[in-house]
Amino acid sequence: GTYAIAGLSAAEYEGRFAPWEHNSDNGTGFLPEYYDDVSDGGEATPVPVAFEELVSGIDADLEIGGSIAGTVTGDGAPLKGVMIEAYDDVTDRWYSTYTAADGTYEIDAMFPGEYVVDFDAWEYNNTYDTSFLEEYYDDARMWDEATLVPVDVAEHTPGIDADLEIGGTISGTVTG
């Protein structure tokens, strides 16, 4: 679609094309970008604007991002409300979502990279009085033991699943 931003002061501007509302309304997974075709604002080409000047041709051709999806279960049943986080420590990009009632999740509009995927049941445990343990893909207890999940532009990666285990319990009485 076309756009115009009017009423600008004379200055240099950083053009950012952020399709989040479009993605949400239309089920698309376009990646944001800065002018001129870069993903990092520090690399953006400045757009100089003078008073009473029309600067045209500041266009973008957005790419479809990658996506991951899976199902989270615990004790043989789907878990609703488990937080899924995907982090690429090379690019410092972070994405998160929660599982649906059937235990499924999907994270889309992801930049290419290799991601650590974390299945965090802390909120689930507090809501449902359970003790499922956090884990990283693929059955890892620690961040540095996780299997990295590759994400490519316009590629869907299903099967990033987890079956969370129930943790142990310590109990007792304190007197004084």
N, C-alpha and C positions, 0 to 999 in steps of 0.2 A: 504494500500500500504506500501511498504518498504521505508526506508529512511536511509541515512548515512550522518553524519556531520564530515568532515575530517579537519585536520589541527588545532586541538585544542591544546592549551597549557595545561600543567599539572595544574589541578585545580579541584574544585568541581563546577558542573553545575546544574542549575535548568532546568529540562526538561518541556517544555510547548508545548502542542499539540493544535494548534489554526486552526480550519478548516474553517475559514471565506471564503477563496477563493474557496474551495471545495463546501461549501454551496451555494455560489453565482453562481458558474458555473453549479451546478447540482440540485439546488432547494431543497437541504436537510437542515435540521435544527440541525446538530450536535453541541453539547456543547463543548467548549474548556475544557481542563483539564491539570493539572500538574502531573508530575510523583510523586508518584505512586497512581493514581486514586483519586486525590483531586481537588477541584475547586478553592482553595485559594493558591496563591503562597507561603504564609507564612507557609503553612503546607506541602509543597512539600518535597519529599525525595531527598536529594542532590545526584548527580551522580558523583563520583570521577573518574577522568581520569588521567592516568600517561602518560609520553612520550612513544611513540611507542606502546601503548596499545589499543586493541580493546575491548570496553565494549559493550556487546550485551545484548539482552533481555530487553531493555528499551522500553517497548511496552505500548500501550494504547488501550482500548476498549471504544470508545466514545459513549455517550448516545445521543439520540434524545431529544432535548429540547421541552418544551411546546410552545404553541402559542396562541395568541388572535387575533380576527378579528372582524370587524364590518363595519358600514356605518355611515358617518356623513352627516347630512342634515341641511339645514337652510332655513326657510321660505318655506318649502315643496320641496326644490330642493337639489340634491346632491352637496356637496361642494368639489371642487378640490383644493388641496394644503394646507389643514388644518394640522397642526402638531399634531401628537399623541405622547404622552410621557407616559411611564409606569415606575414607580419607586417603588422599595421595600426598605423601610427605615430600615428594619432589616438587610439585606445583603448589602445595599448601591449599588444595581445594578440598572442601568438606561438603558432604550431602547427608541428609537424614530423612527418615520417614518412619511410620509406624505400621505394624501389621494390621490387616483387616480381620474381620470376624472369623474368616476361614484360615487365618494364619499366613495369608499371602501378602507380598509387598512388591513394589516396583519403584525404582529410582530412575528417572529419565533425565534428559537434557544434561548428561554428564560429559565433561571434557575428556578427551583421550588421556589415558594414563594407566597406572597400576595401583589398585586400591586395596587397603586393608579394610575388611568388612567386619563390623562389630555387631553382635546380637546382644543387646543390653536389656535384661528383664527387670531392672530395678523398679521402674514404675509399675510394671505388671505385678510384681511381687507385693508391692505396697497396696495395690488395688484389690488383689484377690487373696491376700494372706498366704502366699506360697514362697518357696525359696529356690526358684530356678537360678542356676548359675549363668553368669555372663560367659560368652565364648566368642572367639574370632573364627572366621572361615579358614580352614576346613577342620573343625573339631580341635582348635587350639585354645589353650587357656591363657596364653600370654600374647601381647601385641607382636613381639618380635618372632613368634613362632607361627604367625598367621600365614596362610597361603595367599599371595597377592592375586587379585582378580583383575585381569586386563580388560580395559574398556577402549573401544575404537569408535570413531565417528560413524554414526548411523548403524551401528551393530547392537543387537539385543543379545544379552548373555543371561539365559535362564538357568535355573538349577543351583543358584547360590543359596542353599538351604542350610538349616540348622535344626538339630534335635537337642534341645537343652536338657541338661540333667538337673535333678533336684539335689541341692546341697545338704550337707549334714547339719546337725543342730547341737548346740551346747546349752544345757540348762542347769539350774541350781537355785540355791537360796542364799541370800546375803542377810546376815543379821548383825546387829551391833549393840 
